[in-house]
Amino acid sequence: MHTKYTRLIPKIIGGCEETTTGIHRLRAMAKAGELRFPMITVNDADCKHLFDNRYGTGQSVWDSIDNTTNLIVAGKVAVIAGYGWCGYTAHTENHRRLRGNHDGHTQAARDG
């Protein structure tokens, strides 16, 4: 917008950016006085972290498995090694196993 479509800028109310790289670029433009309309940086929103870290990360994992293995997982049983916010593990933390249970996931027996 700022280089190729400058004629449209007067009609723009605002925009949003989600990628970290894009946000760094926007902040640099704002600091240099080059940003010509307000932007929302999605990564700064609390609800983005809430949903991406808890639900989006898991969906990305399934998408990666589907794309790299060409397996169909519908109707199959899977073992989840880790549950909850990204970066946490579930197999050693009983409260995470309980959360998974309350979210409707079957909890497998474990040792230790």
C-alpha positions as CSV (number, residue, x, y, z in Angstrom):
1,M,0.0,0.0,0.0
2,H,2.7,2.5,0.9
3,T,4.7,2.0,-2.3
4,K,2.5,0.6,-5.1
5,Y,-1.0,1.7,-4.2
6,T,-0.6,5.0,-2.5
7,R,-3.6,6.4,-4.3
8,L,-5.8,4.1,-2.1
9,I,-4.4,5.3,1.2
10,P,-6.9,8.1,1.8
11,K,-9.7,5.5,1.7
12,I,-8.1,3.1,4.2
13,I,-9.4,3.3,7.8
14,G,-6.8,0.9,9.2
15,G,-5.3,-2.6,8.9
16,C,-3.9,-5.4,10.9
17,E,-0.8,-7.5,10.8
18,E,-0.2,-10.9,12.4
19,T,3.3,-12.0,11.5
20,T,6.3,-11.0,13.7
21,T,8.3,-9.9,10.7
22,G,5.4,-7.7,9.5
23,I,5.0,-6.2,12.9
24,H,8.7,-5.3,13.1
25,R,8.4,-3.6,9.7
26,L,5.3,-1.7,10.8
27,R,7.0,-0.5,14.0
28,A,10.0,0.7,12.0
29,M,7.7,2.5,9.6
30,A,5.8,4.1,12.5
31,K,9.1,5.2,14.1
32,A,10.3,6.7,10.9
33,G,6.9,8.5,10.4
34,E,6.2,6.5,7.2
35,L,3.1,4.7,8.4
36,R,0.1,6.5,6.9
37,F,-2.8,4.7,8.6
38,P,-3.3,3.0,12.0
39,M,-2.5,-0.7,12.3
40,I,-3.5,-3.3,14.8
41,T,-0.7,-5.7,15.7
42,V,-2.6,-9.0,16.2
43,N,0.3,-10.6,18.2
44,D,-0.2,-8.0,20.9
45,A,-3.8,-9.0,21.6
46,D,-4.3,-11.2,24.7
47,C,-7.0,-13.3,23.0
48,K,-4.6,-14.1,20.1
49,H,-2.2,-15.7,22.6
50,L,-5.1,-17.5,24.4
51,F,-6.5,-19.1,21.2
52,D,-3.3,-19.6,19.2
53,N,-1.2,-21.1,22.0
54,R,-4.0,-23.4,23.2
55,Y,-5.9,-24.3,20.0
56,G,-4.0,-23.0,17.0
57,T,-0.7,-24.8,17.8
58,G,-2.5,-28.1,18.0
59,Q,-4.2,-27.5,14.7
60,S,-0.9,-26.6,13.1
61,V,0.6,-29.9,14.4
62,W,-2.3,-31.9,12.8
63,D,-1.9,-29.9,9.5
64,S,1.8,-30.7,9.5
65,I,1.3,-34.4,10.1
66,D,-1.3,-34.6,7.3
67,N,0.9,-32.7,4.9
68,T,4.1,-34.6,5.5
69,T,2.9,-38.1,6.0
70,N,-0.1,-38.1,3.6
71,L,-2.0,-40.2,6.2
72,I,-5.7,-39.9,6.9
73,V,-6.3,-39.6,10.6
74,A,-10.1,-39.5,10.5
75,G,-11.5,-42.4,12.6
76,K,-8.2,-43.3,14.1
77,V,-6.9,-43.1,17.7
78,A,-4.0,-40.9,18.3
79,V,-1.7,-40.4,21.3
80,I,-1.1,-36.8,22.3
81,A,2.2,-36.2,24.1
82,G,1.5,-32.9,25.6
83,Y,-1.6,-30.9,26.2
84,G,-2.4,-27.3,27.0
85,W,-0.6,-24.1,26.2
86,C,2.3,-24.5,23.8
87,G,5.5,-25.3,25.5
88,Y,3.9,-27.3,28.3
89,T,3.8,-31.1,28.6
90,A,0.9,-33.1,30.0
91,H,2.4,-36.6,30.6
92,T,4.0,-35.5,33.9
93,E,1.5,-33.0,35.1
94,N,-1.8,-34.3,36.5
95,H,-3.6,-31.0,36.3
96,R,-3.0,-30.9,32.6
97,R,-4.3,-34.5,32.2
98,L,-7.4,-33.3,34.1
99,R,-7.9,-30.3,31.8
100,G,-7.6,-32.6,28.8
101,N,-10.2,-34.9,30.3
102,H,-12.6,-32.0,30.9
103,D,-12.1,-30.9,27.3
104,G,-13.3,-34.3,26.2
105,H,-10.1,-36.1,25.5
106,T,-9.6,-39.7,26.7
107,Q,-6.7,-40.0,29.1
108,A,-4.4,-43.0,28.6
109,A,-2.8,-44.8,31.6
110,R,0.7,-43.8,32.3
111,D,3.6,-45.0,34.4
112,G,5.1,-42.9,37.3
